[in-house]
Amino acid sequence: MQQTATRSIFTLMMLFVLSAQCLATDKMPLAEGWQFRQGDNPAWSTAELDDNAWESVNVPQLLFQGHGTPVIGWYRIHFNVVNPDIANRAILIETIRHADETWLNGIKIGGLGETYGAWDFFHTNPQSLPRLYKIPDDLLQSKNNVLVIKTNVGFGQAWGAMFPGGAGITKGGVYLGDYDRLLEEVHKTELQIITLDSIFAVLGLVDLLLIILLIKTALGPVPEFRWLVVNSFFLLVGAAAHDINYVYSMDLISTNFAMITAMLILPYSTAMYFWSQYRDLNSRYITILTFSWALGVIALLLPGIPPLLKEIAWYFWNIHAVIFFLYAIIAAFKGLLYKRIGAYAQFFGIIIYVVSIRSQWLPDELFGHRNIQFGSIIYRYALLFAYFQQLTHIRLDFKKLSARVVGITENVRHSMARELHDGIGQYLASAKLQINLAQEPEKANKHLQLTQSEIQQAVRELRRMINGLHPVVLDKAGLIKALQSECDSLNKVYGISITLDAKDTKIAKQNEIHIFRILQECITNSIKHGESTRIEVRLSTQKGYVVLSIADNGKGFDINNTASYREDGGFGFISLQERITLLNGRIDIFSELGKGSQVYIKFPIADN
């Protein structure tokens, strides 16, 4: 009995403390007894409605959006007020996503944004602005007040068809309090929101401006750069400052439409950014995926399409989005394996971006419901950082290459001068002498024959030099015979076994010289550095790609030590990479000490 009395006294004391706190701040939380129902019926705003069958929900929490779920939902809560006659009262909703309409005891007291039907994107709505609605005098009553909030829970009646970040009262609470005091809180919250949105907007604009300034120099030599531009533009559009539009009444574009358009396009542009670097999928597959993806996007964005077709298009787009993002992650991981410059930044960026898309994956709705804005900023700057890493690496290689080219040029000039003097020059000098001696009639025939022989030797020497500068056999006999001739020649010169397994392939004429020189460079490296005695060369086509493989039984090298395959100052390796870049291809090098080496080169058959 004494224990029960003690508990009763403690409960009364706690109630007194809470009541005193509410009176001191004039802010009463409406935290218990929330109910929710999906759908739309004007009668649900009335105070007399029997809502006992409605679902009980917690506030705050993200609302669920499943297949067939209506895009509008209604909150209801019943509450009592100790002093209903106090004037200047208001309802504060700290955070609600998108549009709302709010009633108290059957009277509409406020609303922000535009509620919309399924698959209707042409509206401008806030993302997470607080709501403060003043209560008319004499509307509150001591018992059974009914607060009703109507809001959008998605944009289509399909699973996952909601804007990034979810919907509903997702953070904070709902309060009854003094209007003036609550207004101060609202102003502080709006200032924080504007500050965050401004930071994201400025960072996004700086990123886009940097990319625009680099377009002229990077668009050509860096194939993925055009997709970096597209990515940054639509990420900026998708993370637009919706709440700033509302605070400053800037209704220039439909923010809903801008967001959904960016959301639909970004998976594709992200995948294309990585594909343009690796080209590891047949371009025909990419064309088919692009066409089918575009049909789904058009069907979703065009008004007048039947809802059933919209739902099909949405799921169709989702399949594409999963494929695109999965490919981007795999390609980024592949970059790590290939040790590509900037691969770590790209992989880190894509992982952060994909995780940030779904707010439910992150704790407590970080960054004021702006997880995707934050994730997209990291992603954009990670890609830009990767690009600058590549640019720095290219500049260092170019510096080495320039120095090497100067040296090579002088060596080539010296070598050609020596060859001309010691070879063709000697033959021509001898021919000239024989012509002078042929002036004597009795010895004319002998000296003319010797002159003819010297000139023939000079012509053969000249052909040898020309063939060193450009393989004449390539123009006369074609690529396969030119490669076979080169392998046979190297077999004789070095006394090793070089086998060629090549199938006739349709390769653009201007690309044949690149393949020929790549083969020469790789075999020379294998003999010179690898000390190989057996080299196997294979040239074939695989699903729209040309594949060149050169394997040897040499001593191998440490693939992690770049100096081990850049002993010539990097000139040979850089020139090799340059030729492969011109072919829009990629090179993979596999080697272990004592286990030989393999060079694997792949590029599209089509002339890009």
DACORNOR-V630407 format. One record per residue. N is the residue number from 1. RES is the residue in three letters. PHI is phi in radians with two decimals (NA if undefined). BURIAL is I if it has 9 or more other ideal C-beta (glycine too) atoms within 8 Angstrom, else O. Layout:
N	RES	PHI	BURIAL
N	RES	PHI	BURIAL
This chain:
1	MET	NA	O
2	GLN	-1.15	O
3	GLN	-1.14	O
4	THR	-1.13	O
5	ALA	-1.13	O
6	THR	-1.10	O
7	ARG	-1.10	O
8	SER	-1.12	O
9	ILE	-1.14	O
10	PHE	-1.10	O
11	THR	-1.10	O
12	LEU	-1.10	O
13	MET	-1.12	O
14	MET	-1.13	O
15	LEU	-1.10	O
16	PHE	-1.13	O
17	VAL	-1.10	O
18	LEU	-1.13	O
19	SER	-1.12	I
20	ALA	-1.12	O
21	GLN	-1.14	O
22	CYS	-1.12	I
23	LEU	-1.19	O
24	ALA	-1.17	O
25	THR	-1.72	O
26	ASP	0.93	I
27	LYS	-2.49	I
28	MET	-1.82	I
29	PRO	-1.24	O
30	LEU	-1.82	I
31	ALA	-1.93	O
32	GLU	-1.97	O
33	GLY	1.62	O
34	TRP	-1.26	I
35	GLN	-2.23	I
36	PHE	-2.54	I
37	ARG	-2.57	I
38	GLN	-1.56	I
39	GLY	2.21	O
40	ASP	-2.58	O
41	ASN	-2.61	O
42	PRO	-0.95	O
43	ALA	-1.18	O
44	TRP	-1.28	I
45	SER	-1.48	I
46	THR	-1.36	O
47	ALA	-1.31	O
48	GLU	-1.43	O
49	LEU	-1.07	I
50	ASP	-1.45	O
51	ASP	-1.95	I
52	ASN	-1.09	O
53	ALA	-1.51	O
54	TRP	-1.22	I
55	GLU	-1.32	O
56	SER	-1.41	O
57	VAL	-2.34	I
58	ASN	-1.62	O
59	VAL	-2.21	I
60	PRO	-1.61	I
61	GLN	-2.96	I
62	LEU	-1.26	I
63	LEU	-1.47	I
64	PHE	-1.52	O
65	GLN	-2.33	I
66	GLY	-1.95	O
67	HIS	-1.15	O
68	GLY	1.40	O
69	THR	-1.28	I
70	PRO	-1.04	I
71	VAL	-1.50	I
72	ILE	-2.14	I
73	GLY	-2.40	I
74	TRP	-2.22	I
75	TYR	-1.70	I
76	ARG	-2.48	I
77	ILE	-2.58	I
78	HIS	-1.83	O
79	PHE	-2.65	I
80	ASN	-1.93	O
81	VAL	-2.26	I
82	VAL	-1.22	O
83	ASN	-2.13	O
84	PRO	-1.22	I
85	ASP	-1.52	O
86	ILE	-1.15	O
87	ALA	-1.42	O
88	ASN	1.10	O
89	ARG	-1.54	I
90	ALA	-2.66	I
91	ILE	-1.83	I
92	LEU	-1.92	I
93	ILE	-1.89	I
94	GLU	-1.11	I
95	THR	-2.64	I
96	ILE	-2.47	I
97	ARG	-1.45	I
98	HIS	1.18	I
99	ALA	-1.36	I
100	ASP	-2.64	I
101	GLU	-2.34	I
102	THR	-2.21	I
103	TRP	-2.12	I
104	LEU	-2.26	I
105	ASN	0.93	I
106	GLY	1.46	I
107	ILE	-1.91	O
108	LYS	-1.27	O
109	ILE	-1.92	I
110	GLY	3.00	I
111	GLY	3.11	O
112	LEU	-2.45	I
113	GLY	1.48	I
114	GLU	-2.16	O
115	THR	-1.22	I
116	TYR	-2.47	I
117	GLY	-1.55	O
118	ALA	-1.10	I
119	TRP	1.04	I
120	ASP	-1.97	I
121	PHE	-1.82	I
122	PHE	-1.55	O
123	HIS	-2.51	I
124	THR	-2.13	I
125	ASN	-2.24	I
126	PRO	-1.28	I
127	GLN	-1.60	I
128	SER	-2.66	I
129	LEU	-1.17	I
130	PRO	-1.26	I
131	ARG	-2.02	I
132	LEU	-2.31	I
133	TYR	-2.04	I
134	LYS	-1.27	I
135	ILE	-1.65	I
136	PRO	-1.04	O
137	ASP	-1.04	O
138	ASP	1.18	O
139	LEU	-1.49	I
140	LEU	-1.26	I
141	GLN	-2.31	I
142	SER	-1.19	O
143	LYS	-2.26	O
144	ASN	0.97	O
145	ASN	-1.28	I
146	VAL	-2.17	I
147	LEU	-1.78	I
148	VAL	-2.19	I
149	ILE	-2.22	I
150	LYS	-1.75	I
151	THR	-2.64	I
152	ASN	-1.47	I
153	VAL	-1.92	I
154	GLY	3.07	I
155	PHE	-2.03	I
156	GLY	-2.73	I
157	GLN	-1.50	I
158	ALA	-2.65	I
159	TRP	-1.09	O
160	GLY	1.34	O
161	ALA	-1.48	I
162	MET	-2.39	I
163	PHE	-1.13	I
164	PRO	-0.92	I
165	GLY	1.79	I
166	GLY	1.46	I
167	ALA	-2.58	I
168	GLY	1.75	I
169	ILE	-1.44	I
170	THR	-1.69	I
171	LYS	-2.76	I
172	GLY	1.39	O
173	GLY	-2.37	I
174	VAL	-2.09	I
175	TYR	-2.32	I
176	LEU	-1.91	I
177	GLY	-2.91	I
178	ASP	-1.25	I
179	TYR	-1.03	I
180	ASP	-1.14	O
181	ARG	-1.21	I
182	LEU	-1.17	I
183	LEU	-1.11	I
184	GLU	-1.09	O
185	GLU	-1.11	I
186	VAL	-1.09	I
187	HIS	-1.10	O
188	LYS	-1.12	O
189	THR	-1.11	I
190	GLU	-1.11	I
191	LEU	-1.12	O
192	GLN	-1.10	I
193	ILE	-1.11	I
194	ILE	-1.11	I
195	THR	-1.11	O
196	LEU	-1.06	I
197	ASP	-1.08	I
198	SER	-1.14	I
199	ILE	-1.08	O
200	PHE	-1.10	I
201	ALA	-1.13	I
202	VAL	-1.15	O
203	LEU	-1.06	I
204	GLY	-1.15	I
205	LEU	-1.18	I
206	VAL	-1.07	O
207	ASP	-1.02	I
208	LEU	-1.16	I
209	LEU	-1.13	O
210	LEU	-1.03	I
211	ILE	-1.15	I
212	ILE	-1.07	O
213	LEU	-1.14	O
214	LEU	-1.61	I
215	ILE	-0.99	I
216	LYS	-1.04	O
217	THR	-1.57	O
218	ALA	-1.87	I
219	LEU	-1.08	O
220	GLY	-1.37	O
221	PRO	-1.27	O
222	VAL	-1.97	I
223	PRO	-1.09	O
224	GLU	-1.41	I
225	PHE	-1.12	I
226	ARG	-1.08	I
227	TRP	-1.36	I
228	LEU	-1.13	I
229	VAL	-1.11	I
230	VAL	-1.07	I
231	ASN	-1.01	I
232	SER	-1.12	I
233	PHE	-1.11	I
234	PHE	-1.32	I
235	LEU	-1.14	I
236	LEU	-1.16	I
237	VAL	-1.12	I
238	GLY	-1.14	I
239	ALA	-1.75	I
240	ALA	-1.04	I
241	ALA	-1.39	I
242	HIS	-1.07	I
243	ASP	-1.20	I
244	ILE	-1.09	I
245	ASN	-0.98	I
246	TYR	-1.32	I
247	VAL	-1.06	I
248	TYR	-1.82	O
249	SER	0.93	O
250	MET	-1.76	O
251	ASP	-1.72	O
252	LEU	-1.40	O
253	ILE	-2.33	O
254	SER	-1.35	I
255	THR	-1.16	I
256	ASN	-1.07	I
257	PHE	-1.15	I
258	ALA	-1.08	I
259	MET	-1.19	I
260	ILE	-1.18	I
261	THR	-1.09	I
262	ALA	-1.07	I
263	MET	-1.10	I
264	LEU	-1.31	I
265	ILE	-1.52	I
266	LEU	-1.07	I
267	PRO	-1.02	I
268	TYR	-1.17	I
269	SER	-1.14	I
270	THR	-1.15	I
271	ALA	-1.10	I
272	MET	-1.17	I
273	TYR	-1.03	I
274	PHE	-1.38	I
275	TRP	-1.12	I
276	SER	-1.13	I
277	GLN	-1.52	I
278	TYR	-1.76	I
279	ARG	0.86	I
280	ASP	-1.65	O
281	LEU	-2.10	O
282	ASN	-1.02	O
283	SER	-1.08	I
284	ARG	-1.15	O
285	TYR	-1.12	O
286	ILE	-1.09	I
287	THR	-1.08	O
288	ILE	-1.10	O
289	LEU	-1.09	I
290	THR	-1.09	I
291	PHE	-1.13	O
292	SER	-1.18	I
293	TRP	-1.10	I
294	ALA	-1.10	O
295	LEU	-1.08	I
296	GLY	-1.11	I
297	VAL	-1.13	I
298	ILE	-1.08	O
299	ALA	-1.10	I
300	LEU	-1.29	I
301	LEU	-1.49	I
302	LEU	-1.25	O
303	PRO	-1.27	O
304	GLY	1.59	O
305	ILE	-1.33	I
306	PRO	-0.97	O
307	PRO	-0.97	O
308	LEU	-1.09	O
309	LEU	-1.17	I
310	LYS	-1.09	I
311	GLU	-1.13	I
312	ILE	-1.09	O
313	ALA	-1.09	I
314	TRP	-1.12	I
315	TYR	-1.16	I
316	PHE	-1.08	I
317	TRP	-1.14	I
318	ASN	-1.04	I
319	ILE	-1.06	O
320	HIS	-1.09	I
321	ALA	-1.07	I
322	VAL	-1.08	O
323	ILE	-1.07	I
324	PHE	-1.12	I
325	PHE	-1.20	I
326	LEU	-1.11	O
327	TYR	-1.10	I
328	ALA	-1.06	I
329	ILE	-1.16	I
330	ILE	-1.11	O
331	ALA	-1.11	I
332	ALA	-1.12	I
333	PHE	-1.15	I
334	LYS	-1.07	I
335	GLY	-1.04	I
336	LEU	-1.11	I
337	LEU	-1.13	O
338	TYR	-1.42	I
339	LYS	1.00	O
340	ARG	-1.25	O
341	ILE	-1.15	O
342	GLY	1.48	I
343	ALA	-1.14	I
344	TYR	-1.14	O
345	ALA	-1.12	I
346	GLN	-1.12	I
347	PHE	-1.15	I
348	PHE	-1.05	I
349	GLY	-1.12	I
350	ILE	-1.20	I
351	ILE	-1.14	I
352	ILE	-1.06	I
353	TYR	-1.12	I
354	VAL	-1.11	I
355	VAL	-1.13	I
356	SER	-1.25	I
357	ILE	-1.11	O
358	ARG	-1.79	O
359	SER	-1.07	I
360	GLN	-1.13	O
361	TRP	-1.41	O
362	LEU	-1.98	I
363	PRO	-1.28	O
364	ASP	0.96	O
365	GLU	0.83	I
366	LEU	-1.10	O
367	PHE	1.00	I
368	GLY	1.02	I
369	HIS	1.16	I
370	ARG	-2.00	I
371	ASN	-1.05	I
372	ILE	-1.23	I
373	GLN	-1.08	I
374	PHE	-1.11	I
375	GLY	-1.09	I
376	SER	-1.21	I
377	ILE	-1.11	I
378	ILE	-1.05	I
379	TYR	-1.07	I
380	ARG	-1.08	I
381	TYR	-1.25	I
382	ALA	-1.14	I
383	LEU	-1.14	I
384	LEU	-1.16	I
385	PHE	-1.10	I
386	ALA	-1.08	I
387	TYR	-1.10	I
388	PHE	-1.16	O
389	GLN	-1.07	I
390	GLN	-1.11	I
391	LEU	-1.11	I
392	THR	-1.09	O
393	HIS	-1.12	I
394	ILE	-1.10	I
395	ARG	-1.12	O
396	LEU	-1.12	O
397	ASP	-1.12	I
398	PHE	-1.14	O
399	LYS	-1.11	O
400	LYS	-1.11	I
401	LEU	-1.11	I
402	SER	-1.07	O
403	ALA	-1.10	I
404	ARG	-1.19	I
405	VAL	-1.07	I
406	VAL	-1.05	O
407	GLY	-1.14	O
408	ILE	-1.09	I
409	THR	-1.05	O
410	GLU	-1.14	O
411	ASN	-1.12	O
412	VAL	-1.12	O
413	ARG	-1.07	O
414	HIS	-1.10	O
415	SER	-1.12	O
416	MET	-1.15	I
417	ALA	-1.09	O
418	ARG	-1.14	O
419	GLU	-1.08	I
420	LEU	-1.15	I
421	HIS	-1.25	O
422	ASP	-1.41	O
423	GLY	-1.83	I
424	ILE	-1.02	I
425	GLY	-1.02	I
426	GLN	-1.19	I
427	TYR	-1.11	I
428	LEU	-1.21	I
429	ALA	-1.10	O
430	SER	-1.16	I
431	ALA	-1.11	I
432	LYS	-1.09	O
433	LEU	-1.09	O
434	GLN	-1.10	I
435	ILE	-1.11	I
436	ASN	-1.11	O
437	LEU	-1.23	I
438	ALA	-1.26	I
439	GLN	-1.18	O
440	GLU	-1.40	O
441	PRO	-1.02	O
442	GLU	-1.21	O
443	LYS	-1.97	I
444	ALA	-1.07	I
445	ASN	-1.06	O
446	LYS	-1.05	O
447	HIS	-1.26	I
448	LEU	-1.19	I
449	GLN	-1.11	O
450	LEU	-1.15	I
451	THR	-1.10	I
452	GLN	-1.05	O
453	SER	-1.12	O
454	GLU	-1.13	I
455	ILE	-1.16	I
456	GLN	-1.08	O
457	GLN	-1.11	I
458	ALA	-1.14	I
459	VAL	-1.12	O
460	ARG	-1.09	O
461	GLU	-1.12	I
462	LEU	-1.12	I
463	ARG	-1.10	I
464	ARG	-1.08	O
465	MET	-1.19	I
466	ILE	-1.08	I
467	ASN	-1.12	I
468	GLY	-1.20	O
469	LEU	-1.41	O
470	HIS	-2.65	O
471	PRO	-1.19	I
472	VAL	-1.11	I
473	VAL	-1.08	I
474	LEU	-1.12	I
475	ASP	-1.30	O
476	LYS	-1.45	O
477	ALA	-1.89	O
478	GLY	1.72	O
479	LEU	-1.13	I
480	ILE	-1.07	I
481	LYS	-1.16	I
482	ALA	-1.15	I
483	LEU	-1.14	I
484	GLN	-1.11	I
485	SER	-1.08	I
486	GLU	-1.15	I
487	CYS	-1.12	I
488	ASP	-1.08	O
489	SER	-1.10	O
490	LEU	-1.19	I
491	ASN	-0.99	I
492	LYS	-1.22	O
493	VAL	-1.15	O
494	TYR	-1.76	O
495	GLY	1.18	O
496	ILE	-2.12	I
497	SER	-1.70	O
498	ILE	-2.13	I
499	THR	-1.89	O
500	LEU	-2.12	I
501	ASP	-2.01	I
502	ALA	-2.25	I
503	LYS	-1.88	O
504	ASP	-1.10	O
505	THR	-2.22	I
506	LYS	-1.53	O
507	ILE	-2.08	I
508	ALA	-0.96	O
509	LYS	-0.95	O
510	GLN	-1.23	O
511	ASN	-1.61	I
512	GLU	-1.10	I
513	ILE	-1.11	I
514	HIS	-1.12	I
515	ILE	-1.11	I
516	PHE	-1.06	I
517	ARG	-1.22	I
518	ILE	-1.08	I
519	LEU	-1.06	I
520	GLN	-1.01	I
521	GLU	-1.11	I
522	CYS	-1.18	I
523	ILE	-1.16	I
524	THR	-1.05	I
525	ASN	-1.09	I
526	SER	-1.09	I
527	ILE	-1.33	I
528	LYS	-1.24	O
529	HIS	-1.69	I
530	GLY	-1.55	I
531	GLU	0.93	O
532	SER	-1.33	I
533	THR	-2.03	O
534	ARG	-2.47	I
535	ILE	-2.26	I
536	GLU	-2.01	I
537	VAL	-2.02	I
538	ARG	-2.24	I
539	LEU	-2.23	I
540	SER	-2.65	I
541	THR	-2.07	I
542	GLN	-2.45	O
543	LYS	0.90	O
544	GLY	1.50	I
545	TYR	-2.17	I
546	VAL	-1.61	I
547	VAL	-2.12	I
548	LEU	-2.03	I
549	SER	-2.14	I
550	ILE	-2.26	I
551	ALA	-2.07	I
552	ASP	-2.36	I
553	ASN	-1.86	O
554	GLY	-1.27	I
555	LYS	-1.38	O
556	GLY	1.23	I
557	PHE	-2.79	I
558	ASP	-1.41	O
559	ILE	-1.10	O
560	ASN	-1.40	O
561	ASN	-1.77	O
562	THR	-1.10	O
563	ALA	-1.12	O
564	SER	-1.20	O
565	TYR	-2.09	I
566	ARG	-2.28	I
567	GLU	-1.17	O
568	ASP	-1.60	O
569	GLY	1.46	O
570	GLY	1.61	I
571	PHE	-1.08	I
572	GLY	-1.09	I
573	PHE	-1.17	I
574	ILE	-1.14	I
575	SER	-1.12	I
576	LEU	-1.09	I
577	GLN	-1.10	I
578	GLU	-1.07	O
579	ARG	-1.12	I
580	ILE	-1.18	I
581	THR	-1.10	I
582	LEU	-1.09	O
583	LEU	-1.54	I
584	ASN	1.00	I
585	GLY	-1.99	I
586	ARG	-2.47	I
587	ILE	-2.17	I
588	ASP	-2.13	I
589	ILE	-2.05	I
590	PHE	-2.13	O
591	SER	-2.83	I
592	GLU	-2.42	O
593	LEU	-1.03	O
594	GLY	1.44	O
595	LYS	-2.16	O
596	GLY	1.33	I
597	SER	-2.46	I
598	GLN	-2.45	I
599	VAL	-1.91	I
600	TYR	-2.12	I
601	ILE	-2.11	I
602	LYS	-2.43	I
603	PHE	-2.66	I
604	PRO	-1.14	I
605	ILE	-1.15	I
606	ALA	-1.09	O
607	ASP	-1.39	O
608	ASN	-1.67	O
